[in-house]
Amino acid sequence: MSTPFDPTLLPPPGPSILSHPSLSPSSPSLPKSKAIIPPAFTEALSVRIAVYVDEQHCSLANEIDADDPRSWHWISYASVSGPGADSSVPLSSAQSTPADKNALERRKSETESQREDARETERPTDAESQARRPSGHKLPIATLRLVPPPHGPHPKPGSVDGVGGAWPAGAKGDARAKRSGGDHATSMHDGHEPYIKLGRLATLKEYRGLGLGRLLANTALDWASRHGDLFRAGGEVLNESETPELEGVARERANVELGPEWKGLVLVHAQKSVERFWKGMGFVRDEELGTWVEEGIEHVGMWRRVGVVKGEV
């Protein structure tokens, strides 16, 4: 049964998004002529900027990271009605309130030229249109991403933006990690088993309280449980031409060596203030990961295991 906010799936958009105009001039980028950025990613990014940059004062330059090109992204939209709604401008500019007018105008100026470039250089097929651009006049209001393996090491307890911190001396996880040859191990993860990571969950302020975070998380977890084979290639980036369909492309078709089987393990690096939300989603805090600070915000690590449906891609 569909709902008014059913999420749209954007497959891994590829490295072209590293040229997004939201990046600082010093960030790596591609020539503009080769930068084909899916409009749906720009729309997801507009929500993330409104929440993480405008509200929580995180760095704009850090909002796009190395995981974005290889991640699956979900975006929920709200219908926009009334005169003046025009698909030739960012969808977010078609509806605003006094409270969010400045944020919406900022997103309009940051994304309008990019959406024009995308329309000029990319003529998607019907399937691509369904995956990458919503039909009608809609406002992106919530988003979430799923990052496949592999992942960098866990932040050290007590670290601040990756600096400082330390694992407890003689922690059992140290010995387990050495035996497995993987990341720091805890009683909830052996330091080696592949896992996927949910993150960048964001909902516009005026649309909170509608269950959109839960809807996005459940949608991503259900999709992941039916597409486990997509997480076995060691996290190689697939660009737009390799993932044209809504459901993505099996990594076997990309002629890459398969990695270990994903057995349903999921991690979130949750802001401590929303730990209760993730607990309600069935995630359990890993006390051995401690707490750490990113962008001035305290985080914790939480795990959940979901069932994996075999034979689907």
N, C-alpha and C positions, 0 to 999 in steps of 0.2 A: 504494500500500500504506500503510495507516494505522499509526501508532505510538501507544504509550500516552500520548504527550504532544502529539499533534497540536494545533497552535495554533487558537484561535478568533478570528475577525476581528470587531472592533467598528468600524463605520463612524464617520466624524466625529461626535462626540457633541453638538456645538453649544455655544453659550455658557452653557448652564445649569450646566455643570461649574465655572464661575468662582465659583459660590456654594458650592462644596464646603466642608464644615466644617473641612478641613485648612488652609484659607486663614486668614491672620491677620485680625482684625477690621477692619483698615484697608484690606484688599483690596477691589476692586470685587465686588459680589455682586448677585444677584437676590432679590426677595422669596421667602421659603420656599415660598409657595403655588405659585410658578411654577418652582421648581427641581426639575425631573425629571431626576435624574442616573442614567444607566444603571448598574445594579449591576456590570456587567463593568468599567466604568471604575474604580469604587471598588476592585474586586479587583486590577486592574492597578496602581492607585496604592498599594495595600497592599504590593506587591512592591517598587515603587520606593522607598517610605519605608523599608522594612526594609534595602535595600541602600545607598541614597544618604544617607539621614538617620541611621539607626541605626548603620550600619557606617562610612560615610565622613564623617559629621558635616557634611553639606551642610545648608543652610538649609531647614527645612520650608516656610517661607513662599514660597520660590522654586520648590518642586517642581512646582506647576502653573503653566504659563506661557501666553502668548497663542497658542502653537502647538497646545496640546492640543485646543482645541475643533474645529480644522479638520484634525486628523490622523487617520490610520487607525491603530488599535492592535491588536496581536496579544497574546493571553494563552495560555500553556500551563498545564495543570492536572494534578495528580496525584490519583489516586483516594484517598478517605479511607474507611477501613473501621473496624468495631468499634462497640460500643454507645456511645451518647451523641452520635453525629454527628447534627446537627439543622440542616436547611436554614433554620431561622428565625433563625440567628445567622450572622455572617460565616464563610465556609467555612474560613478560616484558623484559626479557633479550635477546630476539631474534631481537629486533630493538632498535637502539639508535643513537643519534647524539652527537657531541662534547659537546653541551650545557647541555644535560641531562645524559651523560654517567655515571657520578658519582652517581647520584640518582638511575639510573636503576641498577647499580652494587650493590648498597646498598640493594635495594629491592630483588635482586636475593639472596644475602647472607642471608637475613632475612626470606625468604619464601621457599627456595629450600628444606630444610630438612623437613619442615612442609608438603609440597606437597607430598614428598616421603612417609611420615607417613600416610597421608590420603589414598594414593593408596594402601599401604600395608594392612591397617585395614578396609577399606571400599570398598565394591563392590556394587555400586548403581545399581538399576534397570534402565531400559531405561528412564522412566519418571524422575527419580532422576538425571540421567546423564544430561538430557536436562535442568533441573532446576539448577543444581549445577555446571556444568562444560561446557564451550563452546566447540563446535566441531572445529577441525582444529587448526591451529596455529594463535592465535589471541592475541592482546595486550589490556589489560584493560586500558581504557583511561578516563573514567568518571564514577561517582557513586553518588548515593543519597539514603537516607534511610527515611522510614516512621515509626514513633513511635506511637503506639496506646495508648489510655488512660489506666491507669491514669498517671498524670504527677505531678512532684514536684511543689512547689510554684514558681511563677514568681520571677526572680531576682529583688531585690529592686533597684529603681533608684539611681544611683550614687555608687552602690556597685562595688567592684573589686574582681573578682574570688570568689564571694559569701560572701565577708566580707564587713561590713559597709553598707552604703546606708540607705535610709528610704523612706517610703511613705509620701507624703505631709500631714501635720497635718490637720485633719478634712476633708480629701478627701472623696467625696461621695462614692467612691468604698469601703471604710471601712465599711460603714453601709450596703451596698448591700452584701458584703461578709459575714457579720455576719448573715444577714437574710437568705442567701442561705446555710450557713454552709460550704462554699467552699473556693477557693483561693481568693486573692485580686481581687475585681471586678472593671471593668471599664465600660464606656458607650458602649464598643464593646463586652464585655463578662461579664456575670452575676456572674462569679466566680464559677459556678456550672456545666454548660452545658459541656458534654464531647466533646473533640476535639482531632484531630490527629495533629501530628507535623512533618513537613518536615525539614530535616537537613543533615549535612555532605555532602552537594553538593560540588563536586570537579571535576575539569577537568584538565588533564595534560596540561602544558603550551603550548606545540607545537600543541595541538588540540583545542585551544580556538578560538572563532570567527566562529565556525561551527554550532552554535545553539544547542549544546549538553545539556547545562543546561536547556534550554527551553524544549527540547525533553524529558529529564528525569522527569522534574517537571510535564509536561502535562501527561506523561505516568502514573506517580504515582497518580495524581489526578483523571484521568479517571478510573484507576483500583480501587481506593478507593470508587469512586461514585457507583461502581457496587458490592462492597463487604462490605458494611456497617455493616452487621451482625457480621463480624469478629472482630469488635471493641467494642463489647458489653460485654465482659467477664471480664472487670476490669483490663486487661493488664497482666493476668497470662502468664508465659513463657511456650511455647510449644516447646519441644525439637525436634531433627531431626526425631525420630521415629514417632512423632505425626504429622509432616508436610512433608510427602514424596513427595507430588505432587506439580507441578508448581504453582497452584492456591491456595495452602494452604488447610487447613481443617477447616470446620465450627466449631466454638468453642462449639456449642451445642453438638457436638460429643465427646468433651473432658470432658463432664459431669461436667461443671463448671456453677455456677450460673450466669445468664445473668445480665449485668449491664444496665444502662440507654441507650436508643436508641441514636445512633450517627446521628445528623441531618445535617451533611455536613460542620461543622466548622473546619477550618484548621489554624494552627499557624506556623509561622516561627520566630525564633530568628535570625535575619539577621545581618551580619556584616554591619555597616553603609555604608561602601564603595560600597556595592552591593544593597543598598536599591532601587536604580532605577531599577535594574533587576527585583526584586520581585514586584515592583509597576507595571511594564510592564506585569507581570503574573496575575494581578488583585488583588494583596494584598494591603491592606491599613494600613498605620502605626497607631498604637495605641499610641497617644501622652501621655495618662495617664500612660503608662508603663515606660515612660522616657527612659533614656539610661543607660547602665551599661557596665562594661569592663570584658571581659573574655580573658585570655591569652594575655593581652596587647592590645586587639582589642575591639573597641567600638561596641556595639550591640543595636539593636532596635527590638521591637515586632511588627509583622504585621499579620493581619487576612484576611481570605477570606472564603466565604461560597460557596460550590459546591452543585449541585443537587445530590440527592441520588436516585438511581434506586432500587426499592423494589423487593424483591424476588430472588436476586442473592447472591451467597456465593463464 
